[in-house]
């Protein structure tokens, strides 16, 4: 679809917005008793209720027409057939191969990648089974009790999020820790509670040159060697990397180096050897189930008609609000404490993918792209930012996620949790009218003057959109499906916006400048070539870095 075609499509969708602005959702529900059935869809046991959106069948039909006109189905085929849809890096985008459960070949550049993928998975199983059973032990002969994953970005956010989400499948005598920030406090505060003799480190860096990761890895190595000696290093380190010589120079044995491929983007790498700490924490069988759940969502995305396709529906609704209604943020609100890192994970997945301002051809985009993604678990968020969602001047479309049953048997906790999530989506949709507020205040015995003064503060505009994702339980399979669902949602939106969702050049400039500034921060060179703000900040740093006189 040409640039003008997309703009025309968004303009056409604007006509549907104008029509729907006079049809609040509470009225649509009142007039259509089948609205839930009309605007809900399933993938296996996962239910998507998107009935609480500012839509009707005409608007949804126009959105599906937009997807087809933009070539979503063709682009989807190109991705799964290994075409180099990551144009700026000339790479295929094949993270689906990492979790593929079928038996057909999956070619990339003429080679079936599945034998290599399954060889790495087999090596992960062998290694993690041996660590968990105690067959592989530390330099001191003890069984490992703590695993520290050292990575950043996709090498940290994915496995950290998944390990926390699958806490019911972990065991108390093998704890996982994640270190990412180059701030020394992160590695220091993690190590101070650990025993070198029972601590295993995983260094996750494809090139084994990532500055933050290698700085933290160097500190971890020093900490271990100072306690157990240099000869202990090979027994206490593994790596996820393709740079075998650099890993060997660090002291890591070749059979403890797990590789992946350039067709795996960092934020899509949790399914690869980057998932090594997950397999250690929850066991390989549960990690394998996580992959299977993602593959199930892949098959749904590849085969379901667009009108029943969960990632497509969610992606199109996001385009509807970003480009037609002008809503710039999107909240992800899981009613599950173990999904407390899910929104942070999706921030990278979404904002690094579609935070672009040029099209695939390198021309400036003529429409808004990726939203700001944010969120926290319920019910904590209700006592923090929900005030803005309900009564603020900006509309924030939201996704609610909740399981029908918990892992714990602790009544009445889960019943209260579910009551809250259902109440929040209903309240956002219904709001509270002035008439309802006045009637409520009259029933409380307030006089006319008090009612007139208080009523404006208690009115809720309502008509605020949300999706609800409901599933039986947060199992490894379901978590895999949820993560893959959002991956394909991002893909759908990237196609509509005509951007490359698989590069991330925007993160490079700051890294380059940081390298150039390091010598100035360390005081080994002057800062004359920098702007006055940077020079002033450097001067303040040097004046204060030594602490009080």
Secondary structure, DSSP 8 states (H G I E B T S, - for coil): --HHHHHHHHHHHHHHHHHHTTS-HHHHHHH-TTHHHHTEEEETTEEEE--SSS--HHHHHHHHHHHHHTTHHHHHHHHHTT---BTTTTB---GGGGG--S-S--EETTEE-HHHHHHHHHHHHHHHHHHHHTSS--TTS----EEEEE--THHHHHHHHHHHHTGGGS-TTSEEEEE--SSHHHHHHHHTT--GGGEEEEEE-SSS--HHHHHHHHHHHHHHHHHH-GGGHHHHEEEE-S-HHHHHHHT--GGGEE---TTS-GGG-TTTGGGHHHHHHH-HHHHHHHHHHHHHHHHHHHHS-GGG-HHHHHHHHHHIIIIII---EEEEEES-GGGTTHHHHHHIIIIIHH--SB-TTS-B-SS----EEE---TTGGGGTTHHHHHHSSS--EEEEEEESS-SS--TTHHHHHHHHHHHHHHHHHH-B-HHHHHHHHHHTT--HHHHHHHHHHH-B-----EEEEEES---HHHHHHHHHHHHHHHHHHHHHHT--TT--GGGHHHHHHHHHHHHHHHTSS--TTS-HHHHHHHHHHHHHTT---
